[in-house]
Amino acid sequence: MAFKFKKFTVEDSDCAMKVGTDSVLLGAWINYTSTANILDVGTGCGLLALIAAQNTNATITAIEIDFKAFCQAMQNFVNSSWSNRLTCINNDFRAFASEYYNQMSEDKVNDSACGFDMIISNPPYFTNSLKSSITSRNTARHNSVLPIYELIHYAKLLLKKNGHLNIVFPVPDYEQLDLVCIQEGLAATRKTFVIPRKGKRPNRVLLEYSIESPGNIEMSELTIRDENGFYTNDYLRLTNPYYLHLH
């Protein structure tokens, strides 16, 4: 099915994970200041990478392990206005990260010029929930293929010293993610808790981590719908650059 956004179109018929609110929210929320080199881990149909391309002049590399999703992302990239800056690689993130890291010469590993300015991901995060009979859907949704501690470990290796990791995660499990990041030497810099409807508890959290600790964390909340079920002004302002029709 084709989803038409203001500046690009996304086909997701061959992807296990379809176009969803999580990637749009994360892409819209990210601070892209001084970002020239972005890595999107588990790009799926390429939505998050396309939003990043709309917001920057950066070179964007997207990794996708599922071949059908990789092909669809590639086509979405080619059909966009930013095809010259978007690259998709069909590979396991761990294999890609190991190869990329090993290609860095030993004397440049700790140089701030090496690696990515930003790594972004809407990762598979289900741990103990019932799995589907469809392998590609399990890969996209369950973290048994790419456990979160491995995602964080390899992301840290590929980040520049002043780079940032941006990720969306379920609220019930995000403290575990925080702990893994601390163990890997990443510090939280921004956290926005997403409330689906006024009066409800947050169900997602948008997170930014960096190697260099800022000393304080920017905390906020974002409510998607008000008590009457209408989109809030905050949500409309955040997503207005992307959605064609949102009332």
C-alpha positions, 0 to 999 in steps of 0.5 A, a space after each residue: 500500500 502506498 502512503 503519500 506524505 507531503 514530500 515523499 511516498 512510501 510503499 510498504 506492501 512487502 514489509 513485515 512492519 508497515 508505516 506507523 506512528 512510531 517512526 513518524 514521531 521519532 523522525 519528526 522529534 529528532 534534532 538534526 542540527 550539524 548532522 552530515 552522516 546518518 545511519 538508520 538501523 532496521 529501516 524497513 520500508 525506509 520511512 525513518 530514513 526518508 524523514 531524516 533526508 527531508 530534514 537534512 542534507 546528510 548522507 544516509 545509510 540504511 540497514 535492512 536484514 529482510 530482503 523484501 523490505 530492503 528491495 522496497 526501501 531501495 525503491 522508495 529511496 529511488 522514487 524520492 527527491 533525495 535518492 542521491 543521498 540515500 543508500 540501503 544495504 541488505 545485511 545484518 547490522 552486527 555484520 555491517 557494524 563489525 566490518 565498518 569498525 574494522 575498516 577504521 584504522 587503529 589510529 583513527 578509532 577514537 578520532 571524532 571524524 570517524 563514524 556517524 554523526 547520528 544513528 536512528 532506529 525504530 527497533 524490534 522490541 518485543 521480547 516474550 510476546 507470542 510470535 507470528 508464523 511469518 519469519 519476516 514479521 518476527 524479525 521486524 517485531 521481536 528482538 531475538 534476532 537483534 537483541 537490544 544490548 547488541 544494537 546498543 553495543 554496535 551503535 556505540 562503536 559506530 558513533 562519533 564522539 559527539 554523535 547521537 543515538 535516537 530511538 523509540 521504545 515502549 515505556 514498560 521496557 525503556 529502563 532496561 534500555 537505559 541500563 544497557 546504554 549506561 553499561 555501554 557508555 552512553 548517556 541520555 540527553 533527551 526523553 519525551 514520553 508519548 501519551 496516546 490520549 489525555 488521561 492515559 499512561 505513556 506507552 512510548 518514549 522517544 530517546 536521545 543518547 550521546 557518548 558525552 554526558 550533557 550533565 542534565 536530561 531534557 524531559 518532556 511529554 507529548 500527548 497525541 489525542 485530547 480527551 475528546 479524541 482529537 489530535 492535540 496542537 503539539 502533535 499537529 505541530 510536530 507532524 505537520 511537515 509530513 502528513 498530508 491530511 491530519 485533523 
